[in-house]
Amino acid sequence: MAEENKKKLRSEDWFNPKDEKSAFIHRSWLRNQGYPNDYFEGRPVIGICNTWSELTPCNGHLRDFAEYVKRGVLEAGGVPFEFPVTSMGEILMRPTAMLFRNLASMDTEESIRANPLDGVVLLTGCDKTTPATVMGACSVDLPTIVVPGGPMLNGKYKGERIGSGTFVWQLKDKIKNEGFTKEDQIEAEICSARSAGHCMTMGTASTMACMVESLGLTLPGAAAIPAVDSRKKVLAQLSGRRIVEMVREDLKLSKILTREAFENAIKINAAVGGSTNFIVHLLAIAGRIGIKLDLKEFDTLGSKIPLLVNLMPSGKFLMEDFFDAGGLPVVINEMKEHLHKDVVTANGKSLIDNNTSAESYNAEVIATLDQPFMEEAGIAVLYGNLCEDGAVIKPSAATPELMTHRGKAVVFETIEDFLASVDDPDLDIDENSVMVLKGVGPVGYPGMAEVGNMELPEKLIKKGIKDMVRISDGRMSGTAFGTVVLHVSPESSVGGVLALVQSGDTIVLDVPNRKLHLEVEEAELQKRKAVWTPPEPPVDRGYTSLYTKTVQQSHLGADLDFLVGKSSADVTRDAH
């Protein structure tokens, strides 16, 4: 490219502006880090957005990964600057990491915009760190590439695969029915988390990694490489090289995140048996980049897609097996007749061209379209008087016999009510009942916690019952399973019909016909509505107060209403 046709770098407004005083200030203080003159002479400045934290175990290795990215940036002629943003560990944060997703997105957005960055590398891992940083980056719209931190190595317990997360949901049954001791539990804990990385099931972290690869925001094959595999370090270094090229090409997020890219991601998520959390995160990302995406489309586009990946919780294998079998490129190649073919990705090539040579090395792990593990596996979206704006269920993780069900509601008004009474021997409940949990939506919890897959009552577990219909306005972990209706919208805490359900009411679940219905006359519902009072806000100050006052409902992505829609990378006023 001729010198006169070069696009001016955004960072030049800091390092080479017309105002010499500002240039002096910006360059001078950075020199205390020992940077040479050419760092300020028109080289692309790359921000490495790091979600590393010792309180986020899934991301505990990302501090080291940043060094490989820096190596690549320098090799390509760029200048790397690493910066931290809010990290959300799903395991430790209370009341739920989801409460802080939008906060971290704000942190990411403002950190990128306020600093002299021409491009960004997002280092992600645990569930919410991926959508949060992508959402924030979308709101600024600079060239951006994602480096997923990668899953842990396979867990093995007494010779069998043990899935981090998924095993947790089996624990109560094992203790009550299989004589699982304290010593067994400690050994299983160690076996299920034996290396750096995030959950190695197709939980939300793995789903998010597959999401960004299918959207075109990573280099090909990024999602499934285990965190401790040397090829993950190579990927980080190559991503560092590539982001410099993306800056020179002006390949911004808005050029990659097209309507067609979102449709591809929905279909690929169905094929891999991805988490229901995919929905609320993809909706939020679409809202930030300005793509209109409707909840129904997760059903119309994805529900007829066959399941091609045999991973927990929908199958029996784990992410290391998926990687060894060929990873997401195999799925994309197998799915090509269902996908938009001309969408551009972070390496400048199309999604299809990136994966044409991919082949499966293990038919037990990755199936073909002709012989899938399940004919129709995508997420189903339900509507009815109980969920006027929708609710979701994951058929591949549910019990087929319960997909059409009519039963009496057993209502838990709060999570505390559930925890206090679920194992009460006198609780009026049987295997045909429908468990209903209120107050766990975006406003109610607050933050829409992963408590929708309620544990079954002890007395039913002892009878050998493995699954029941469960309904809530919350979410469930992507590692979980069961016939669980989630994301009921509007939520109970803002006056949705879910708030009016009483124990003894009849609920009809009809997944084939996409219906969820409360068999209570409209006049009776209006009487209940008239005496209903909203719960008191859990917190009246700080971020949580801001969140509960401005958060959208789950069918819109649970973003804060004032964050929807991108702004720009422009900052016209200097600090000096």
TORLUMNU-804889 format. One record per residue (C-alpha): residue in one letter; x, y, z. Coordinates in steps of 0.1 Angstrom, whole numbers, plus 5000, padded with zeros to 4 digits. Example, Ala and Ser with C-alpha at 12.3 -4.5 7.8 and 13.67 -1.06 7.14 Angstrom:
2
{rec a,{5123,4955,5078}}
{rec s,{5137,4989,5071}}
This chain:
576
{rec m,{5000,5000,5000}}
{rec a,{5013,5034,4991}}
{rec e,{5023,5056,5020}}
{rec e,{4997,5083,5011}}
{rec n,{4969,5057,5011}}
{rec k,{4976,5043,5045}}
{rec k,{4947,5047,5070}}
{rec k,{4957,5068,5099}}
{rec l,{4961,5048,5131}}
{rec r,{4938,5058,5160}}
{rec s,{4968,5057,5183}}
{rec e,{4985,5085,5164}}
{rec d,{4960,5109,5180}}
{rec w,{4978,5102,5213}}
{rec f,{5014,5097,5202}}
{rec n,{5017,5120,5172}}
{rec p,{4991,5147,5175}}
{rec k,{4995,5183,5164}}
{rec d,{4997,5194,5200}}
{rec e,{5033,5187,5210}}
{rec k,{5025,5191,5247}}
{rec s,{5000,5162,5246}}
{rec a,{5024,5141,5226}}
{rec f,{5051,5147,5251}}
{rec i,{5029,5137,5280}}
{rec h,{5016,5105,5264}}
{rec r,{5050,5093,5252}}
{rec s,{5070,5105,5282}}
{rec w,{5053,5086,5309}}
{rec l,{5052,5054,5289}}
{rec r,{5090,5056,5285}}
{rec n,{5094,5047,5322}}
{rec q,{5086,5011,5310}}
{rec g,{5117,5013,5287}}
{rec y,{5100,5015,5253}}
{rec p,{5121,5026,5224}}
{rec n,{5113,5055,5200}}
{rec d,{5098,5033,5173}}
{rec y,{5070,5023,5196}}
{rec f,{5055,5057,5190}}
{rec e,{5062,5060,5153}}
{rec g,{5031,5047,5136}}
{rec r,{5032,5010,5146}}
{rec p,{4998,4995,5153}}
{rec v,{4991,4996,5190}}
{rec i,{4974,4964,5202}}
{rec g,{4955,4961,5235}}
{rec i,{4956,4927,5251}}
{rec c,{4924,4925,5272}}
{rec n,{4931,4900,5299}}
{rec t,{4904,4884,5321}}
{rec w,{4931,4866,5342}}
{rec s,{4924,4863,5379}}
{rec e,{4933,4839,5407}}
{rec l,{4897,4841,5417}}
{rec t,{4887,4828,5383}}
{rec p,{4903,4794,5382}}
{rec c,{4893,4788,5346}}
{rec n,{4913,4818,5335}}
{rec g,{4943,4813,5359}}
{rec h,{4967,4805,5330}}
{rec l,{4959,4836,5309}}
{rec r,{4986,4858,5325}}
{rec d,{5011,4835,5308}}
{rec f,{4991,4834,5276}}
{rec a,{4994,4871,5272}}
{rec e,{5031,4868,5267}}
{rec y,{5026,4846,5236}}
{rec v,{5002,4871,5222}}
{rec k,{5027,4899,5228}}
{rec r,{5053,4878,5210}}
{rec g,{5031,4876,5179}}
{rec v,{5022,4913,5180}}
{rec l,{5059,4923,5181}}
{rec e,{5068,4899,5153}}
{rec a,{5041,4915,5131}}
{rec g,{5054,4950,5138}}
{rec g,{5028,4960,5163}}
{rec v,{5031,4973,5199}}
{rec p,{5014,4953,5226}}
{rec f,{4999,4967,5258}}
{rec e,{4982,4943,5282}}
{rec f,{4954,4956,5304}}
{rec p,{4931,4939,5330}}
{rec v,{4893,4940,5331}}
{rec t,{4868,4927,5355}}
{rec s,{4870,4889,5357}}
{rec m,{4840,4867,5365}}
{rec g,{4846,4833,5379}}
{rec e,{4814,4812,5377}}
{rec i,{4826,4791,5406}}
{rec l,{4832,4817,5434}}
{rec m,{4812,4848,5426}}
{rec r,{4779,4855,5445}}
{rec p,{4751,4858,5440}}
{rec t,{4759,4849,5404}}
{rec a,{4786,4857,5379}}
{rec m,{4759,4867,5354}}
{rec l,{4751,4898,5375}}
{rec f,{4785,4911,5366}}
{rec r,{4786,4903,5329}}
{rec n,{4773,4937,5319}}
{rec l,{4796,4954,5344}}
{rec a,{4826,4937,5328}}
{rec s,{4814,4946,5294}}
{rec m,{4813,4983,5305}}
{rec d,{4848,4979,5319}}
{rec t,{4860,4964,5286}}
{rec e,{4843,4990,5264}}
{rec e,{4855,5020,5283}}
{rec s,{4891,5006,5287}}
{rec i,{4893,5001,5250}}
{rec r,{4878,5035,5240}}
{rec a,{4898,5056,5265}}
{rec n,{4932,5043,5255}}
{rec p,{4954,5046,5224}}
{rec l,{4945,5013,5209}}
{rec d,{4942,5003,5172}}
{rec g,{4932,4967,5177}}
{rec v,{4923,4944,5206}}
{rec v,{4930,4907,5216}}
{rec l,{4904,4893,5240}}
{rec l,{4918,4866,5264}}
{rec t,{4888,4847,5276}}
{rec g,{4879,4815,5294}}
{rec c,{4852,4811,5321}}
{rec d,{4816,4814,5310}}
{rec k,{4808,4851,5312}}
{rec t,{4843,4865,5304}}
{rec t,{4838,4856,5267}}
{rec p,{4804,4874,5261}}
{rec a,{4813,4903,5284}}
{rec t,{4845,4912,5266}}
{rec v,{4829,4906,5231}}
{rec m,{4800,4928,5241}}
{rec g,{4823,4956,5253}}
{rec a,{4845,4954,5222}}
{rec c,{4814,4955,5199}}
{rec s,{4804,4988,5215}}
{rec v,{4837,5003,5203}}
{rec d,{4841,4984,5171}}
{rec l,{4878,4982,5165}}
{rec p,{4896,4952,5149}}
{rec t,{4893,4924,5175}}
{rec i,{4903,4888,5178}}
{rec v,{4894,4863,5205}}
{rec v,{4918,4838,5221}}
{rec p,{4898,4813,5241}}
{rec g,{4917,4799,5271}}
{rec g,{4908,4763,5264}}
{rec p,{4892,4734,5283}}
{rec m,{4909,4713,5310}}
{rec l,{4922,4679,5302}}
{rec n,{4897,4651,5305}}
{rec g,{4888,4641,5340}}
{rec k,{4891,4604,5349}}
{rec y,{4876,4589,5380}}
{rec k,{4880,4552,5387}}
{rec g,{4887,4546,5351}}
{rec e,{4857,4565,5338}}
{rec r,{4854,4600,5323}}
{rec i,{4843,4626,5348}}
{rec g,{4830,4659,5335}}
{rec s,{4837,4690,5354}}
{rec g,{4803,4705,5363}}
{rec t,{4782,4677,5349}}
{rec f,{4793,4654,5377}}
{rec v,{4781,4679,5403}}
{rec w,{4745,4675,5392}}
{rec q,{4748,4637,5398}}
{rec l,{4763,4641,5433}}
{rec k,{4731,4640,5453}}
{rec d,{4720,4608,5436}}
{rec k,{4754,4592,5441}}
{rec i,{4754,4601,5478}}
{rec k,{4718,4589,5484}}
{rec n,{4718,4558,5462}}
{rec e,{4753,4547,5455}}
{rec g,{4771,4550,5489}}
{rec f,{4793,4578,5477}}
{rec t,{4816,4587,5506}}
{rec k,{4834,4618,5517}}
{rec e,{4866,4602,5505}}
{rec d,{4850,4595,5471}}
{rec q,{4839,4631,5469}}
{rec i,{4874,4645,5475}}
{rec e,{4890,4621,5450}}
{rec a,{4863,4630,5424}}
{rec e,{4869,4667,5430}}
{rec i,{4906,4663,5422}}
{rec c,{4899,4641,5391}}
{rec s,{4874,4665,5376}}
{rec a,{4897,4695,5376}}
{rec r,{4932,4681,5368}}
{rec s,{4947,4709,5347}}
{rec a,{4945,4745,5339}}
{rec g,{4915,4755,5318}}
{rec h,{4877,4758,5319}}
{rec c,{4851,4730,5321}}
{rec m,{4858,4702,5297}}
{rec t,{4822,4693,5291}}
{rec m,{4801,4711,5264}}
{rec g,{4791,4735,5292}}
{rec t,{4788,4773,5288}}
{rec a,{4825,4780,5287}}
{rec s,{4831,4755,5258}}
{rec t,{4799,4767,5242}}
{rec m,{4812,4803,5243}}
{rec a,{4845,4792,5228}}
{rec c,{4825,4774,5200}}
{rec m,{4803,4805,5196}}
{rec v,{4832,4829,5190}}
{rec e,{4848,4805,5166}}
{rec s,{4816,4800,5147}}
{rec l,{4810,4838,5146}}
{rec g,{4844,4841,5129}}
{rec l,{4862,4859,5158}}
{rec t,{4890,4834,5163}}
{rec l,{4915,4817,5141}}
{rec p,{4903,4783,5128}}
{rec g,{4902,4755,5153}}
{rec a,{4906,4777,5184}}
{rec a,{4877,4765,5205}}
{rec a,{4886,4729,5214}}
{rec i,{4924,4730,5220}}
{rec p,{4930,4721,5256}}
{rec a,{4944,4749,5278}}
{rec v,{4977,4730,5284}}
{rec d,{4983,4718,5249}}
{rec s,{5013,4736,5233}}
{rec r,{4991,4743,5202}}
{rec k,{4971,4767,5223}}
{rec k,{5003,4787,5228}}
{rec v,{5009,4787,5191}}
{rec l,{4973,4799,5185}}
{rec a,{4979,4828,5209}}
{rec q,{5011,4838,5192}}
{rec l,{4995,4836,5157}}
{rec s,{4965,4856,5170}}
{rec g,{4989,4883,5181}}
{rec r,{5004,4884,5146}}
{rec r,{4970,4884,5129}}
{rec i,{4955,4913,5149}}
{rec v,{4982,4936,5135}}
{rec e,{4972,4926,5100}}
{rec m,{4935,4931,5109}}
{rec v,{4943,4967,5119}}
{rec r,{4961,4973,5086}}
{rec e,{4931,4958,5068}}
{rec d,{4906,4978,5090}}
{rec l,{4888,4944,5096}}
{rec k,{4865,4956,5124}}
{rec l,{4840,4936,5144}}
{rec s,{4811,4951,5125}}
{rec k,{4825,4936,5093}}
{rec i,{4826,4901,5108}}
{rec l,{4795,4901,5130}}
{rec t,{4769,4902,5102}}
{rec r,{4734,4889,5103}}
{rec e,{4746,4858,5085}}
{rec a,{4774,4852,5110}}
{rec f,{4748,4851,5138}}
{rec e,{4726,4827,5119}}
{rec n,{4756,4804,5114}}
{rec a,{4764,4805,5151}}
{rec i,{4728,4795,5161}}
{rec k,{4730,4765,5138}}
{rec i,{4764,4754,5149}}
{rec n,{4754,4757,5185}}
{rec a,{4726,4732,5179}}
{rec a,{4750,4708,5162}}
{rec v,{4774,4708,5191}}
{rec g,{4747,4705,5218}}
{rec g,{4756,4739,5232}}
{rec s,{4744,4755,5264}}
{rec t,{4711,4773,5267}}
{rec n,{4732,4802,5280}}
{rec f,{4743,4807,5244}}
{rec i,{4709,4823,5238}}
{rec v,{4711,4851,5263}}
{rec h,{4747,4859,5255}}
{rec l,{4743,4859,5217}}
{rec l,{4712,4881,5220}}
{rec a,{4733,4906,5240}}
{rec i,{4762,4906,5215}}
{rec a,{4737,4911,5187}}
{rec g,{4722,4941,5205}}
{rec r,{4756,4957,5210}}
{rec i,{4767,4954,5173}}
{rec g,{4733,4965,5160}}
{rec i,{4719,4932,5146}}
{rec k,{4682,4925,5152}}
{rec l,{4679,4890,5166}}
{rec d,{4647,4875,5179}}
{rec l,{4644,4847,5205}}
{rec k,{4622,4827,5181}}
{rec e,{4650,4824,5156}}
{rec f,{4670,4802,5180}}
{rec d,{4642,4777,5173}}
{rec t,{4633,4784,5137}}
{rec l,{4670,4783,5127}}
{rec g,{4684,4757,5151}}
{rec s,{4658,4733,5164}}
{rec k,{4658,4711,5133}}
{rec i,{4696,4708,5133}}
{rec p,{4709,4673,5141}}
{rec l,{4732,4667,5171}}
{rec l,{4767,4659,5157}}
{rec v,{4788,4660,5188}}
{rec n,{4787,4634,5216}}
{rec l,{4798,4654,5246}}
{rec m,{4785,4657,5281}}
{rec p,{4759,4667,5292}}
{rec s,{4741,4656,5260}}
{rec g,{4765,4627,5254}}
{rec k,{4794,4608,5270}}
{rec f,{4827,4624,5258}}
{rec l,{4847,4655,5268}}
{rec m,{4864,4684,5250}}
{rec e,{4898,4668,5248}}
{rec d,{4881,4639,5229}}
{rec f,{4864,4665,5207}}
{rec f,{4897,4682,5199}}
{rec d,{4914,4648,5191}}
{rec a,{4885,4640,5168}}
{rec g,{4890,4672,5148}}
{rec g,{4872,4698,5168}}
{rec l,{4848,4724,5156}}
{rec p,{4863,4726,5120}}
{rec v,{4849,4691,5114}}
{rec v,{4814,4702,5125}}
{rec i,{4815,4734,5104}}
{rec n,{4826,4714,5073}}
{rec e,{4799,4688,5079}}
{rec m,{4773,4716,5083}}
{rec k,{4783,4736,5053}}
{rec e,{4751,4730,5034}}
{rec h,{4732,4746,5063}}
{rec l,{4755,4777,5066}}
{rec h,{4760,4810,5049}}
{rec k,{4792,4805,5030}}
{rec d,{4806,4839,5023}}
{rec v,{4809,4853,5059}}
{rec v,{4843,4867,5066}}
{rec t,{4863,4856,5096}}
{rec a,{4892,4871,5116}}
{rec n,{4918,4856,5093}}
{rec g,{4902,4873,5063}}
{rec k,{4889,4841,5048}}
{rec s,{4854,4827,5048}}
{rec l,{4841,4803,5075}}
{rec i,{4837,4776,5049}}
{rec d,{4871,4781,5032}}
{rec n,{4888,4779,5066}}
{rec n,{4874,4744,5073}}
{rec t,{4871,4726,5039}}
{rec s,{4900,4702,5047}}
{rec a,{4887,4692,5082}}
{rec e,{4880,4655,5087}}
{rec s,{4867,4635,5116}}
{rec y,{4891,4611,5133}}
{rec n,{4865,4595,5156}}
{rec a,{4829,4588,5146}}
{rec e,{4820,4581,5182}}
{rec v,{4826,4617,5190}}
{rec i,{4817,4636,5159}}
{rec a,{4789,4622,5137}}
{rec t,{4778,4630,5101}}
{rec l,{4746,4647,5090}}
{rec d,{4735,4613,5075}}
{rec q,{4740,4595,5108}}
{rec p,{4737,4621,5137}}
{rec f,{4734,4613,5174}}
{rec m,{4700,4629,5174}}
{rec e,{4679,4641,5145}}
{rec e,{4667,4673,5160}}
{rec a,{4687,4687,5189}}
{rec g,{4686,4725,5188}}
{rec i,{4671,4746,5216}}
{rec a,{4633,4748,5216}}
{rec v,{4615,4781,5223}}
{rec l,{4582,4778,5241}}
{rec y,{4553,4803,5243}}
{rec g,{4520,4803,5262}}
{rec n,{4503,4822,5290}}
{rec l,{4530,4812,5314}}
{rec c,{4558,4827,5292}}
{rec e,{4543,4854,5269}}
{rec d,{4578,4865,5257}}
{rec g,{4592,4830,5256}}
{rec a,{4610,4803,5275}}
{rec v,{4636,4778,5264}}
{rec i,{4644,4741,5268}}
{rec k,{4673,4720,5256}}
{rec p,{4658,4687,5242}}
{rec s,{4692,4670,5238}}
{rec a,{4697,4671,5276}}
{rec a,{4660,4663,5285}}
{rec t,{4641,4631,5290}}
{rec p,{4621,4623,5258}}
{rec e,{4591,4609,5278}}
{rec l,{4587,4642,5296}}
{rec m,{4587,4665,5266}}
{rec t,{4549,4662,5266}}
{rec h,{4537,4664,5302}}
{rec r,{4507,4676,5323}}
{rec g,{4512,4679,5361}}
{rec k,{4504,4697,5393}}
{rec a,{4527,4726,5402}}
{rec v,{4548,4725,5433}}
{rec v,{4558,4761,5438}}
{rec f,{4589,4775,5455}}
{rec e,{4586,4813,5460}}
{rec t,{4623,4819,5464}}
{rec i,{4655,4799,5463}}
{rec e,{4656,4800,5501}}
{rec d,{4621,4784,5501}}
{rec f,{4633,4757,5477}}
{rec l,{4665,4749,5497}}
{rec a,{4645,4748,5530}}
{rec s,{4617,4725,5518}}
{rec v,{4627,4704,5488}}
{rec d,{4639,4675,5510}}
{rec d,{4611,4678,5536}}
{rec p,{4595,4643,5538}}
{rec d,{4561,4659,5541}}
{rec l,{4564,4680,5509}}
{rec d,{4534,4672,5487}}
{rec i,{4553,4661,5455}}
{rec d,{4557,4631,5433}}
{rec e,{4574,4623,5401}}
{rec n,{4545,4636,5380}}
{rec s,{4546,4670,5397}}
{rec v,{4560,4701,5380}}
{rec m,{4586,4719,5401}}
{rec v,{4583,4758,5398}}
{rec l,{4609,4782,5411}}
{rec k,{4602,4819,5412}}
{rec g,{4624,4849,5418}}
{rec v,{4655,4838,5400}}
{rec g,{4653,4860,5369}}
{rec p,{4675,4890,5360}}
{rec v,{4658,4913,5385}}
{rec g,{4647,4888,5411}}
{rec y,{4679,4870,5421}}
{rec p,{4695,4895,5409}}
{rec g,{4714,4884,5379}}
{rec m,{4695,4853,5366}}
{rec a,{4714,4826,5385}}
{rec e,{4720,4790,5373}}
{rec v,{4695,4774,5397}}
{rec g,{4668,4764,5373}}
{rec n,{4679,4728,5372}}
{rec m,{4666,4722,5408}}
{rec e,{4678,4691,5426}}
{rec l,{4650,4666,5429}}
{rec p,{4636,4658,5463}}
{rec e,{4655,4633,5483}}
{rec k,{4625,4610,5488}}
{rec l,{4621,4608,5450}}
{rec i,{4658,4602,5443}}
{rec k,{4656,4573,5467}}
{rec k,{4628,4559,5446}}
{rec g,{4651,4560,5416}}
{rec i,{4636,4591,5399}}
{rec k,{4662,4607,5377}}
{rec d,{4643,4636,5361}}
{rec m,{4612,4658,5365}}
{rec v,{4598,4688,5347}}
{rec r,{4612,4719,5362}}
{rec i,{4603,4755,5354}}
{rec s,{4619,4788,5364}}
{rec d,{4628,4823,5352}}
{rec g,{4665,4815,5359}}
{rec r,{4692,4797,5339}}
{rec m,{4710,4765,5343}}
{rec s,{4747,4756,5340}}
{rec g,{4756,4744,5305}}
{rec t,{4770,4714,5323}}
{rec a,{4736,4704,5336}}
{rec f,{4709,4682,5322}}
{rec g,{4672,4674,5326}}
{rec t,{4638,4684,5314}}
{rec v,{4642,4720,5326}}
{rec v,{4623,4750,5312}}
{rec l,{4644,4781,5316}}
{rec h,{4644,4819,5310}}
{rec v,{4607,4823,5315}}
{rec s,{4599,4858,5303}}
{rec p,{4586,4881,5317}}
{rec e,{4601,4870,5350}}
{rec s,{4581,4866,5382}}
{rec s,{4598,4896,5400}}
{rec v,{4584,4921,5374}}
{rec g,{4549,4906,5374}}
{rec g,{4550,4879,5348}}
{rec v,{4524,4852,5350}}
{rec l,{4550,4830,5366}}
{rec a,{4545,4851,5397}}
{rec l,{4509,4841,5399}}
{rec v,{4514,4803,5399}}
{rec q,{4502,4785,5430}}
{rec s,{4509,4749,5442}}
{rec g,{4482,4727,5428}}
{rec d,{4477,4745,5396}}
{rec t,{4480,4724,5365}}
{rec i,{4508,4731,5340}}
{rec v,{4510,4717,5305}}
{rec l,{4544,4713,5288}}
{rec d,{4541,4705,5251}}
{rec v,{4576,4708,5235}}
{rec p,{4566,4694,5201}}
{rec n,{4540,4721,5197}}
{rec r,{4562,4747,5215}}
{rec k,{4536,4754,5243}}
{rec l,{4539,4761,5280}}
{rec h,{4505,4767,5295}}
{rec l,{4491,4773,5330}}
{rec e,{4455,4759,5332}}
{rec v,{4440,4787,5352}}
{rec e,{4412,4809,5340}}
{rec e,{4421,4844,5329}}
{rec a,{4396,4859,5354}}
{rec e,{4414,4840,5383}}
{rec l,{4448,4852,5371}}
{rec q,{4435,4888,5371}}
{rec k,{4423,4883,5407}}
{rec r,{4457,4870,5417}}
{rec k,{4474,4898,5398}}
{rec a,{4454,4924,5417}}
{rec v,{4467,4913,5451}}
{rec w,{4503,4906,5439}}
{rec t,{4530,4929,5452}}
{rec p,{4565,4930,5437}}
{rec p,{4594,4919,5459}}
{rec e,{4616,4945,5476}}
{rec p,{4648,4952,5457}}
{rec p,{4676,4931,5472}}
{rec v,{4701,4961,5472}}
{rec d,{4694,4998,5469}}
{rec r,{4729,5011,5461}}
{rec g,{4758,5007,5437}}
{rec y,{4760,4986,5406}}
{rec t,{4734,4961,5417}}
{rec s,{4708,4989,5421}}
{rec l,{4717,5002,5387}}
{rec y,{4715,4967,5373}}
{rec t,{4680,4959,5386}}
{rec k,{4666,4993,5375}}
{rec t,{4679,4990,5339}}
{rec v,{4683,4953,5330}}
{rec q,{4663,4939,5301}}
{rec q,{4644,4907,5303}}
{rec s,{4660,4874,5292}}
{rec h,{4644,4873,5258}}
{rec l,{4663,4905,5250}}
{rec g,{4696,4892,5263}}
{rec a,{4695,4907,5298}}
{rec d,{4717,4936,5288}}
{rec l,{4714,4970,5305}}
{rec d,{4690,4990,5284}}
{rec f,{4713,5020,5281}}
{rec l,{4741,4998,5267}}
{rec v,{4722,4984,5237}}
{rec g,{4736,4997,5204}}
{rec k,{4772,5006,5197}}
{rec s,{4786,5040,5201}}
{rec s,{4821,5045,5185}}
{rec a,{4858,5045,5192}}
{rec d,{4860,5083,5191}}
{rec v,{4871,5103,5221}}
{rec t,{4875,5140,5211}}
{rec r,{4887,5155,5243}}
{rec d,{4922,5150,5258}}
{rec a,{4929,5149,5295}}
{rec h,{4956,5175,5295}}
